[in-house]
Amino acid sequence: MSSYQPGSVQTRPYIDPTPLPDNIPKVQELGLSSGPLKSAAFFIGAYCKDFNEDFMLCKAENRDPGHCLKEGRRVTRCATDLINKMRENCLSQFQEHWNCLERNNQEYYLCRKPERSLNACMFEKLGLTKVIPGTPEGQKPIHEVESPIFKAIQK
């Protein structure tokens, strides 16, 4: 004989029992999954470089997680600003690229065609270019190579 037992997962919305202090600036989280974040990663790196460097320098000063909350909030605001600009100016290319990443296990090399159209739109509309840190001088970046030695069939 069986009887009904309620599940262990609560259906109420989660309320953080320890909200941040009032002196920490409030900021909405990005609310993106890994696909859109990976698609925008190089642009976020370039667009938010100064805020990212401030945050990393702050973390190097002190390992206390609360020490760099303000700098972390600035990084999040900057990334949110860029994502909103990407949606306003290059929505279809952005969606096409991150959907491709989602379908292909987050592998960039399987999504070069939509990546090229996103890169072109980002340069045309926002003046941002994709730069991979550590690319050797004088060598064509991997995302611009037209006929790579190893490539999967791209649709």
C-alpha positions as CSV (number, residue, x, y, z in Angstrom):
1,M,0.0,0.0,0.0
2,S,1.4,3.4,-0.9
3,S,0.5,6.8,0.4
4,Y,1.2,10.4,-0.9
5,Q,4.3,12.0,0.3
6,P,5.1,15.6,-0.6
7,G,8.4,16.3,-2.4
8,S,11.4,17.8,-0.7
9,V,11.7,20.7,-3.1
10,Q,9.9,23.8,-2.0
11,T,7.8,25.6,-4.5
12,R,8.2,29.0,-2.9
13,P,10.6,31.5,-4.4
14,Y,14.0,31.5,-2.8
15,I,14.7,34.5,-0.6
16,D,18.3,35.1,0.3
17,P,18.5,35.2,4.2
18,T,21.7,37.2,4.0
19,P,21.2,40.2,1.7
20,L,24.1,42.4,0.8
21,P,24.7,45.5,2.9
22,D,23.3,48.8,1.7
23,N,26.8,50.2,1.0
24,I,27.3,47.6,-1.8
25,P,25.8,48.8,-5.1
26,K,22.9,46.7,-6.3
27,V,23.1,45.1,-9.7
28,Q,21.0,42.6,-11.6
29,E,22.7,39.4,-12.6
30,L,23.2,38.7,-16.3
31,G,20.8,35.8,-16.4
32,L,22.4,34.0,-19.3
33,S,23.3,30.4,-19.9
34,S,26.7,29.2,-21.0
35,G,26.0,29.5,-24.8
36,P,25.3,33.3,-24.9
37,L,28.1,33.9,-22.4
38,K,30.6,31.9,-24.5
39,S,29.5,33.6,-27.7
40,A,30.0,37.1,-26.2
41,A,33.1,36.2,-24.1
42,F,35.8,37.8,-26.3
43,F,33.7,40.9,-26.8
44,I,33.0,41.2,-23.0
45,G,36.8,40.8,-22.4
46,A,37.6,43.7,-24.8
47,Y,34.7,45.9,-23.9
48,C,35.0,45.5,-20.1
49,K,38.8,45.2,-20.0
50,D,39.4,48.1,-17.5
51,F,36.7,46.9,-15.1
52,N,38.0,43.3,-15.3
53,E,41.6,44.5,-14.6
54,D,40.4,46.5,-11.6
55,F,38.6,43.5,-10.2
56,M,41.6,41.2,-10.7
57,L,43.9,43.8,-9.0
58,C,41.5,44.1,-6.1
59,K,41.4,40.3,-5.7
60,A,45.2,40.2,-5.7
61,E,45.2,42.7,-2.8
62,N,43.0,40.7,-0.5
63,R,41.5,37.2,-0.7
64,D,38.4,38.3,1.3
65,P,35.4,37.7,-0.9
66,G,33.7,40.9,0.4
67,H,36.7,43.1,-0.4
68,C,36.0,43.4,-4.1
69,L,32.2,43.3,-4.3
70,K,32.0,46.9,-5.7
71,E,34.5,46.0,-8.5
72,G,32.6,42.8,-9.3
73,R,29.4,44.7,-9.6
74,R,31.1,47.1,-12.1
75,V,32.2,44.1,-14.2
76,T,28.6,42.7,-14.2
77,R,27.1,46.1,-15.1
78,C,29.6,46.4,-18.0
79,A,28.8,42.9,-19.3
80,T,25.1,43.6,-19.0
81,D,25.5,46.8,-21.0
82,L,27.4,45.0,-23.8
83,I,24.8,42.1,-23.9
84,N,22.0,44.6,-24.2
85,K,23.9,46.4,-27.1
86,M,24.5,43.0,-28.8
87,R,20.8,42.3,-28.5
88,E,19.8,45.7,-29.9
89,N,22.3,45.7,-32.8
90,C,23.1,42.1,-33.7
91,L,20.4,39.9,-32.2
92,S,19.9,37.4,-35.1
93,Q,23.7,36.8,-35.5
94,F,24.1,36.6,-31.7
95,Q,21.3,34.1,-31.4
96,E,22.5,32.0,-34.4
97,H,26.0,31.8,-32.9
98,W,25.1,30.9,-29.4
99,N,22.4,28.4,-30.5
100,C,25.1,26.7,-32.6
101,L,27.4,26.6,-29.6
102,E,24.6,25.0,-27.5
103,R,24.0,22.4,-30.2
104,N,27.7,21.6,-30.6
105,N,28.9,21.1,-27.1
106,Q,30.3,24.7,-26.8
107,E,32.9,24.0,-29.5
108,Y,33.9,27.2,-31.4
109,Y,35.4,25.4,-34.4
110,L,32.0,23.8,-35.2
111,C,30.4,27.3,-35.3
112,R,32.8,29.4,-37.5
113,K,30.2,30.5,-40.1
114,P,27.7,32.1,-37.6
115,E,30.8,33.4,-35.7
116,R,32.0,35.2,-38.7
117,S,28.6,36.9,-39.3
118,L,28.5,37.9,-35.6
119,N,32.0,39.3,-35.7
120,A,31.2,41.3,-38.8
121,C,28.1,42.7,-37.2
122,M,29.9,43.6,-34.0
123,F,32.6,45.4,-35.9
124,E,30.1,47.2,-38.2
125,K,27.6,48.3,-35.5
126,L,29.7,48.6,-32.3
127,G,33.3,48.8,-33.6
128,L,34.4,45.8,-31.6
129,T,36.6,43.1,-33.0
130,K,37.3,39.6,-31.6
131,V,40.9,39.3,-30.5
132,I,42.2,36.1,-29.0
133,P,44.8,36.8,-26.3
134,G,48.1,35.2,-27.0
135,T,47.7,34.9,-30.8
136,P,51.2,35.0,-32.3
137,E,52.2,38.2,-34.1
138,G,51.8,38.0,-37.9
139,Q,49.8,34.8,-37.7
140,K,46.1,34.8,-38.8
141,P,43.8,34.1,-35.8
142,I,42.2,30.7,-35.8
143,H,38.7,32.2,-36.1
144,E,39.7,33.9,-39.4
145,V,41.3,30.9,-41.1
146,E,39.1,30.0,-44.1
147,S,40.3,26.4,-44.7
148,P,41.5,25.0,-41.4
149,I,43.3,21.6,-41.4
150,F,40.8,20.1,-39.0
151,K,37.2,21.0,-39.4
152,A,33.9,19.4,-39.0
153,I,31.1,19.6,-41.5
154,Q,29.4,22.9,-40.9
155,K,25.8,23.5,-41.8
